[in-house]
């Protein structure tokens, strides 16, 4: 059974060592706690689907936008168009996401000087680099992907962590720009801590209503050299080069508290 869990308290304890350190994570109020990937408990709360929707259109989307069929297995660099709700009253968030790179790293290489306990040090950090495009009518600016994109290690879905460039230059920016209107594109990087003796095999999006997840997988890469931060840019067309999600939908199970987000704490 595939288990869904948020950032481990052990990771938070190990990394939250500076009381004045800036908060990390998406800053959203709702995040996910433990659950299972059974269709009854590990998927977001079902949303109403229009009866006229085409197969794969689990939520209404703007004209000209086609959601990627649930269950599709994508390769790194492929686009996948996804949709989810953050409330029951507004339009769904519709995003294009490309998982561009999955980088396996180590605490020694990418977290030098951080105060990390033995339990956390036994985990393996991964950086996941994304390109996200807003294909919908709703602006999800300022939100993270905490309950949208998960790291699949074969048995567990792990929630991501995000850091600013000042906190972690090697992988900054897991939160969308404060304003993110239609056709805007952003590049993000998320950090996942994978359990001992396991590895990140895919990045997953779990659609609502118990649909099969979309996955992105491919060859792992070494950590790339940090690049200067770039602001959002306008897309040249409605069809993104990559697709993804950027706001926080109703989560697979219950919502973990923001206190579970690890904060950087160099010693």
Buried (B, 14 or more C-beta within 10 A) or exposed (E): EBBBBBBBEBBBEBBBBEEEBEBBBBBBEBBBBBBBBBEEBBBBEBBEBEEEEEEBBBBBBBEEBEBBBBEBEBEBBBBBBBBBBBEEEEBBBBBBBBBBBBBBBEBEEBBEEBBBEEEBBBBBBBBBBBBBBBBBBBBBBBBBBBBBBBBBBEEBBBBBBBBBBEBBBBBBBBBBBEEBBBBBBBBBBBBBBBBEEBBBBBBBBBBBBBBBBBBBBBEBBEBBEBEEEEEBEEBEEBBBBBBBBBBBBBBBBEBBEBEBBBBBBEE
